[in-house]
Amino acid sequence: MAFDPAAETARYIDSLGPEALQKAESYTMATHWMLLAGLVVTAIVTWIIVRSGLLDRLSAKLQNRGWALRTWTICVAFFVISAVISLPWGIYEQWGFERSYGRTDQPLSDFLAQNAIGIALSSILGGLFFLGVYALIRRAGKTWWIWSGGLAAFAAAATILLAPVVIEPMFNQYKPVPAGPVRTALLEMADEANIPHDRVLMFDGSRQSNNFTANVSGIFGSARIAISDVALKQASLDEVKAVTGHEIGHYVLGHVWRMVFAIVFIAMLGFFLADRLFNRVAALFGSKATIGDPEGLPILMLIVSVLGLFAQPVVNSVTRSGESEADAYSLRTVNLPDALAGALVKTAEYRYPRPSALQEIIFYSHPSVETRVRRAMDWKAEQLKKAAPR
């Protein structure tokens, strides 16, 4: 009987069962609606901060300080105040909602502790970034949004470079894969791709999430492949090899740089539109700030958040392209299509595998699991055809 890629794909997806598929669809649809809800929360927080005049009063107290210190302090204060006001929503979105679908077992106390670290980091780094933005507005005038692309690229590259060394260890423990067949297989794969052994690690991803996942982070000397302990526990040896082959594909093909370049153009376009829309939105919220005033950061962030939502399909398109290329790399180098399909099906629990084409274009940062499994089965069919006696 001839191998049928379509039938095999359907078999893999249907193996989840109707209940799991329905739950995955419900979870995925809810996350889409939460994007809109998040914007509403951002608008409410913006209104509260602007109408309270907190940043205006802080600015007045810092009037005799240097411009840079005053600007950075106001920016940091905004991020902290915003995070505190929106904390109830953050707890629900990032913890309560995930827990209701069984996607995390993290205690609330641990979530709050890690969230506090995240708020501190994002406030300090966000303050530095927008200090740079306001400096560009002062020096470059009407063309500041052009230069913002370079600033965004620098900030993105610096964050990606430092993430594995400074940021990620604050939230998880990274260590070598334990000795055994899995470690031996992964290091052999690393050797074939000329990746140093100390760049292939495991981390305690189960601390925050029950999702089956792995990732590539960092650039230059900090670049590394990290596999969650969830994946190592749930997957067979072949599935781990197929997933690692996928991540090695990201590493070898340098996909992180593609995203950095995308950020340049998205930042330039976003800040250009923000420059044109700022006064109207500020007036709507009752703010007297101009775009060059750090007191107007709540308005600027609201505009950027709205524009960011509209830019999501573009960002997702870039990411989906990289994911498809990484799948193809795994199939070419590891050649375990069934193992890759089996691993992909495990991610369908939190990413509905059969979205509509429009839903995938707008919301999915990865190709649908059904699409990815079908490509793996098509690859398998090609290999069987080549191996068939003539």
Secondary structure in CASP SS format (residue, H / E / C, confidence):
PFRMAT SS
TARGET T0000
AUTHOR 0000-0000-0000
METHOD secondary structure of the structure
MODEL  1
M C 1.00
A C 1.00
F C 1.00
D C 1.00
P H 1.00
A H 1.00
A H 1.00
E H 1.00
T H 1.00
A H 1.00
R H 1.00
Y H 1.00
I H 1.00
D H 1.00
S C 1.00
L C 1.00
G C 1.00
P H 1.00
E H 1.00
A H 1.00
L H 1.00
Q H 1.00
K H 1.00
A H 1.00
E H 1.00
S H 1.00
Y H 1.00
T H 1.00
M H 1.00
A H 1.00
T H 1.00
H H 1.00
W H 1.00
M H 1.00
L H 1.00
L H 1.00
A H 1.00
G H 1.00
L H 1.00
V H 1.00
V H 1.00
T H 1.00
A H 1.00
I H 1.00
V H 1.00
T H 1.00
W H 1.00
I H 1.00
I H 1.00
V H 1.00
R H 1.00
S H 1.00
G C 1.00
L H 1.00
L H 1.00
D H 1.00
R H 1.00
L H 1.00
S H 1.00
A H 1.00
K H 1.00
L C 1.00
Q C 1.00
N C 1.00
R C 1.00
G C 1.00
W H 1.00
A H 1.00
L H 1.00
R H 1.00
T H 1.00
W H 1.00
T H 1.00
I H 1.00
C H 1.00
V H 1.00
A H 1.00
F H 1.00
F H 1.00
V H 1.00
I H 1.00
S H 1.00
A H 1.00
V H 1.00
I H 1.00
S C 1.00
L H 1.00
P H 1.00
W H 1.00
G H 1.00
I H 1.00
Y H 1.00
E H 1.00
Q H 1.00
W H 1.00
G H 1.00
F H 1.00
E H 1.00
R H 1.00
S H 1.00
Y C 1.00
G C 1.00
R C 1.00
T C 1.00
D C 1.00
Q C 1.00
P C 1.00
L H 1.00
S H 1.00
D H 1.00
F H 1.00
L H 1.00
A H 1.00
Q H 1.00
N H 1.00
A H 1.00
I H 1.00
G H 1.00
I H 1.00
A H 1.00
L H 1.00
S H 1.00
S H 1.00
I H 1.00
L H 1.00
G H 1.00
G H 1.00
L H 1.00
F H 1.00
F H 1.00
L H 1.00
G H 1.00
V H 1.00
Y H 1.00
A H 1.00
L H 1.00
I H 1.00
R H 1.00
R H 1.00
A H 1.00
G H 1.00
K H 1.00
T H 1.00
W H 1.00
W H 1.00
I H 1.00
W H 1.00
S H 1.00
G H 1.00
G H 1.00
L H 1.00
A H 1.00
A H 1.00
F H 1.00
A H 1.00
A H 1.00
A H 1.00
A H 1.00
T H 1.00
I H 1.00
L H 1.00
L H 1.00
A H 1.00
P H 1.00
V H 1.00
V H 1.00
I H 1.00
E H 1.00
P H 1.00
M H 1.00
F C 1.00
N C 1.00
Q C 1.00
Y E 1.00
K E 1.00
P E 1.00
V C 1.00
P C 1.00
A C 1.00
G C 1.00
P H 1.00
V H 1.00
R H 1.00
T H 1.00
A H 1.00
L H 1.00
L H 1.00
E H 1.00
M H 1.00
A H 1.00
D H 1.00
E H 1.00
A C 1.00
N C 1.00
I C 1.00
P C 1.00
H H 1.00
D H 1.00
R H 1.00
V E 1.00
L E 1.00
M E 1.00
F E 1.00
D C 1.00
G H 1.00
S H 1.00
R H 1.00
Q C 1.00
S C 1.00
N C 1.00
N C 1.00
F C 1.00
T C 1.00
A E 1.00
N E 1.00
V E 1.00
S E 1.00
G C 1.00
I C 1.00
F H 1.00
G H 1.00
S H 1.00
A C 1.00
R E 1.00
I E 1.00
A E 1.00
I E 1.00
S E 1.00
D H 1.00
V H 1.00
A H 1.00
L H 1.00
K H 1.00
Q H 1.00
A C 1.00
S C 1.00
L H 1.00
D H 1.00
E H 1.00
V H 1.00
K H 1.00
A H 1.00
V H 1.00
T H 1.00
G H 1.00
H H 1.00
E H 1.00
I H 1.00
G H 1.00
H H 1.00
Y H 1.00
V H 1.00
L H 1.00
G C 1.00
H H 1.00
V H 1.00
W H 1.00
R H 1.00
M H 1.00
V H 1.00
F H 1.00
A H 1.00
I H 1.00
V H 1.00
F H 1.00
I H 1.00
A H 1.00
M H 1.00
L H 1.00
G H 1.00
F H 1.00
F H 1.00
L H 1.00
A H 1.00
D H 1.00
R H 1.00
L H 1.00
F H 1.00
N H 1.00
R H 1.00
V H 1.00
A H 1.00
A H 1.00
L H 1.00
F H 1.00
G C 1.00
S C 1.00
K C 1.00
A C 1.00
T C 1.00
I C 1.00
G C 1.00
D C 1.00
P H 1.00
E H 1.00
G H 1.00
L H 1.00
P H 1.00
I H 1.00
L H 1.00
M H 1.00
L H 1.00
I H 1.00
V H 1.00
S H 1.00
V H 1.00
L H 1.00
G H 1.00
L H 1.00
F H 1.00
A H 1.00
Q H 1.00
P H 1.00
V H 1.00
V H 1.00
N H 1.00
S H 1.00
V H 1.00
T H 1.00
R H 1.00
S H 1.00
G H 1.00
E H 1.00
S H 1.00
E H 1.00
A H 1.00
D H 1.00
A H 1.00
Y H 1.00
S H 1.00
L H 1.00
R H 1.00
T H 1.00
V C 1.00
N C 1.00
L C 1.00
P H 1.00
D H 1.00
A H 1.00
L H 1.00
A H 1.00
G H 1.00
A H 1.00
L H 1.00
V H 1.00
K H 1.00
T H 1.00
A C 1.00
E C 1.00
Y C 1.00
R C 1.00
Y C 1.00
P C 1.00
R C 1.00
P C 1.00
S C 1.00
A H 1.00
L H 1.00
Q H 1.00
E H 1.00
I H 1.00
I H 1.00
F H 1.00
Y C 1.00
S C 1.00
H C 1.00
P C 1.00
S C 1.00
V H 1.00
E H 1.00
T H 1.00
R H 1.00
V H 1.00
R H 1.00
R H 1.00
A H 1.00
M H 1.00
D H 1.00
W H 1.00
K H 1.00
A H 1.00
E H 1.00
Q H 1.00
L H 1.00
K H 1.00
K H 1.00
A H 1.00
A C 1.00
P C 1.00
R C 1.00
END
